[in-house]
Amino acid sequence: MEQRINNELRDRQVKNDYTKYSKETFDVIHSILLKRGENVSSSTKQVEITEEDNNSLTMRRFFSFQSMISSNLIQSFYILGAFTVTMISWILFMRNQLLIGILSIVVGNLFWRLACEIAVNFFRMNEQLELIHQQVRRTSND
């Protein structure tokens, strides 16, 4: 088991994927392998991504719909919607429709929250499936 972990650490160090891991992560992997007595190449090719390259990767992911912005938008809509529901409920409350005002502030905000959570969960499931897909692809390539 320990040898398998060492092989995975060595594999990550050799790949040096700076889009997923920081330089500090690779330094820690290097020191762990050294402490375990593993043969660690000090001349491992380190390919750091410049900020310009990172921006182009982000833009590429954005335009290919690999990077989702929907969950952030839904969170913003939630705030706007909760404010709107609260204001409408407050107006009803002030117009002597006390019961409807109280019910709408509680039930309306609760319903709005649940609707937004359901939408966010769909996008989170999509992100998790994408991570699983990438992990399976990496495993099948090894």
C-alpha positions, -999 to +999 in steps of 0.1 A: +000+000+000+028+024+009+046+016-024+014+024-042+011+058-024+048+065-032+041+057-069+012+081-070+033+108-053+061+102-078+036+103-107+022+136-095+057+151-091+067+139-126+036+154-142+040+187-124+004+199-133+005+234-120-031+240-132-042+217-103-014+219-077+008+247-064+046+247-063+044+242-026+025+210-031+053+196-053+079+207-027+060+187-001+057+157-023+095+159-030+103+161+007+080+132+015+096+110-011+130+119+001+121+110+037+108+077+026+141+069+008+126+070-027+148+078-057+137+114-065+150+131-096+160+166-088+159+175-125+122+170-128+109+193-155+087+219-139+063+235-163+048+266-146+019+282-163+022+319-167-007+341-158-014+348-195-015+310-202-038+305-171-061+332-184-063+316-218-071+283-202-098+299-182-113+316-213-111+284-232-129+266-204-155+294-203-162+293-240-163+255-242-188+255-213-164+235-191-164+263-165-199+269-152-209+303-139-245+294-133-241+285-096-226+320-089-255+336-109-281+316-089-265+328-057-268+364-068-304+358-080-312+343-046-302+375-028-322+396-052-352+373-050-351+371-012-350+409-010-379+411-034-400+385-015-393+403+018-402+437+004-435+424-011-443+407+022-436+438+041-459+459+019-487+433+024-480+435+061-482+473+061-515+472+042-532+454+071-530+420+055-511+407+085-516+369+080-508+370+043-477+392+050-463+369+077-470+338+056-455+352+025-423+363+043-418+329+058-432+306+031-421+328+002-385+330+014-384+293+023-398+283-012-373+307-029-344+293-010-354+257-018-358+265-055-323+281-056-307+252-036-322+227-061-307+246-090-273+249-073-273+212-065-278+203-102-247+224-111-227+209-083-236+174-094-223+184-129-190+196-114-186+164-094-193+143-125-167+162-144-141+156-117-150+119-117-147+118-155-113+134-153-101+110-127-113+080-147-096+094-178-063+099-159-066+064-144-072+048-178-042+066-193-018+053-166 
